Amino acid sequence: MPVLNLPRADKEIAAAIFKEHFEVLWRNGRPQKLGWERREIDPLHTLVTLPATRSTGEIDRYHFLLGAEYYDAWPPTVWLVSPDNLQHASHPSMWYPVFSQVPGWFNLHTTYPWPAPTPPKQLVCFSMNAEFYLTDHSPQESEKWRQGRHTLAMTLFRLAEVLGQPYYKGPSA
């Protein structure tokens, strides 16, 4: 599949929809029961902290910066970040997870060869992330983002899935 040139969303509309979708998700109480936390960074960006469970039962926490640059015609952007500076989590670090295996629909690349002129950078690789469509990926029809059907909730539940067993091993350092 060729790299898509995604049109950026209108900032005010994207911010309003992004906020509404977060509020709807949080209002049902499930994220709190799962130990999720969120912090709005600005109208287009929210930091979400998700727990990860090791096979021993130990809990680690990972921080994902979601962005509404293309939302909701396309999924939110997703960056795995250090909570201290909101920069890409480095590998190895306590902010970068290691997996013993991953489902076929997911991968985490420390660096990925983005289309020129963008230099290689991190990619949280799955079809519920806008960057997936900005790189050279071909999702199956059943994996594609569907505006009106999918919301950022799908993105977060997919991330939470890989941070559980049998996939998650522990932090990289």
C-alpha positions in Angstrom: 0.0 0.0 0.0 1.4 3.4 -0.8 2.0 5.8 2.0 -1.0 8.0 2.6 -0.8 11.7 2.8 -3.4 12.1 5.5 -5.2 15.5 5.6 -4.8 17.2 8.9 -8.1 17.7 10.8 -9.5 21.2 11.6 -7.9 21.8 15.0 -11.1 23.1 16.7 -13.3 20.3 15.4 -10.7 17.6 16.1 -10.1 19.0 19.7 -13.9 19.0 20.4 -14.4 15.4 19.1 -11.2 14.2 20.8 -12.4 15.6 24.2 -15.9 14.2 23.7 -14.6 10.7 22.9 -12.3 10.8 26.0 -15.2 12.0 28.2 -17.6 9.3 26.9 -15.0 6.6 27.5 -14.1 7.8 31.0 -17.7 8.4 32.0 -18.5 4.6 31.9 -15.9 4.0 34.6 -14.1 1.1 32.9 -10.8 2.9 32.4 -10.6 3.7 36.1 -11.3 0.1 37.0 -8.5 -1.0 34.7 -6.1 1.4 36.3 -5.9 3.8 33.4 -5.0 7.5 33.9 -5.2 10.5 31.6 -3.8 14.0 31.6 -4.7 16.6 29.0 -1.6 18.2 27.6 -3.3 20.6 25.3 -6.6 20.5 23.3 -5.1 18.1 20.7 -2.9 15.9 23.0 -3.6 13.7 26.0 -1.2 11.5 27.9 -2.7 8.2 28.9 -1.0 5.9 31.4 -1.7 2.2 31.1 -0.7 -0.6 33.4 1.2 -3.6 32.1 1.1 -6.9 33.9 4.1 -9.2 34.0 3.6 -13.0 34.2 4.6 -12.7 37.8 1.8 -10.3 38.5 4.0 -7.3 38.9 2.6 -4.1 37.4 4.6 -1.6 35.3 3.1 1.6 33.8 3.6 3.0 30.3 2.7 6.4 28.9 1.2 7.0 25.5 0.7 10.5 24.1 -2.3 10.5 21.9 -2.8 13.2 19.4 -5.8 14.5 17.4 -3.9 15.8 14.4 -6.0 13.7 12.0 -8.8 12.7 14.3 -11.4 11.4 13.8 -11.3 10.8 10.1 -8.2 8.8 11.0 -7.1 7.3 14.3 -5.2 9.3 16.9 -1.5 9.5 16.7 0.3 7.4 19.3 3.7 7.9 20.8 5.2 5.8 23.6 6.8 8.5 25.8 8.8 9.2 29.0 6.4 10.9 31.4 9.1 13.3 32.5 9.5 15.1 29.2 6.9 13.5 26.8 9.7 12.6 24.4 9.8 9.2 22.7 10.7 6.5 25.2 14.2 5.3 24.6 15.2 1.7 24.3 16.4 0.4 26.7 14.6 2.3 29.5 12.0 1.7 32.1 9.6 3.5 29.8 10.0 1.1 26.9 8.3 -2.4 27.1 9.6 -5.7 25.9 7.2 -8.4 24.7 7.7 -12.2 24.7 5.4 -12.3 21.7 2.9 -10.0 20.0 -0.3 -10.6 18.1 0.0 -10.4 14.3 -1.7 -7.0 14.2 0.9 -5.2 16.5 4.5 -4.3 16.6 6.7 -1.7 18.4 9.6 -0.4 16.5 12.3 1.5 18.3 13.1 3.1 14.9 11.2 2.7 11.7 12.2 4.0 8.2 9.7 6.7 7.7 9.2 8.1 4.2 11.7 10.8 3.2 12.3 13.4 4.3 11.3 12.2 7.8 14.3 10.5 9.5 13.7 7.0 11.1 11.8 7.3 14.4 9.6 5.3 16.8 6.5 3.6 15.5 3.8 2.0 17.6 2.7 -0.1 14.8 -1.0 -1.1 14.5 -3.9 0.1 12.4 -5.5 2.1 15.3 -2.6 4.6 15.1 -2.5 7.4 12.4 1.3 6.9 11.9 0.5 3.3 10.6 -1.1 4.9 7.6 1.7 7.5 7.2 4.2 4.6 6.7 4.2 1.7 4.3 1.6 -0.6 5.8 -1.3 -2.5 4.2 -4.0 -3.4 6.8 -6.5 -6.1 6.1 -9.9 -4.8 5.4 -11.1 -5.9 8.8 -8.2 -4.0 10.5 -8.8 -0.6 8.9 -9.9 2.5 10.9 -13.6 3.3 10.2 -14.7 6.8 11.1 -18.0 6.6 12.9 -17.3 3.1 14.1 -13.9 3.4 15.8 -12.9 5.9 18.4 -9.8 6.4 20.5 -11.3 3.8 22.8 -10.4 1.1 20.3 -6.8 2.5 20.2 -6.5 2.3 24.0 -8.1 -1.1 24.4 -5.7 -2.5 21.7 -2.7 -1.0 23.6 -4.0 -2.4 26.9 -4.4 -5.9 25.3 -0.7 -6.1 24.3 0.4 -4.8 27.7 -1.2 -7.9 29.3 -0.5 -11.6 29.2 0.6 -13.6 27.3 2.4 -10.7 25.4 4.0 -8.4 27.9 7.4 -9.4 29.4 8.6 -6.3 31.3 10.5 -3.0 30.8 13.5 -3.0 28.6 15.8 -1.7 31.4 
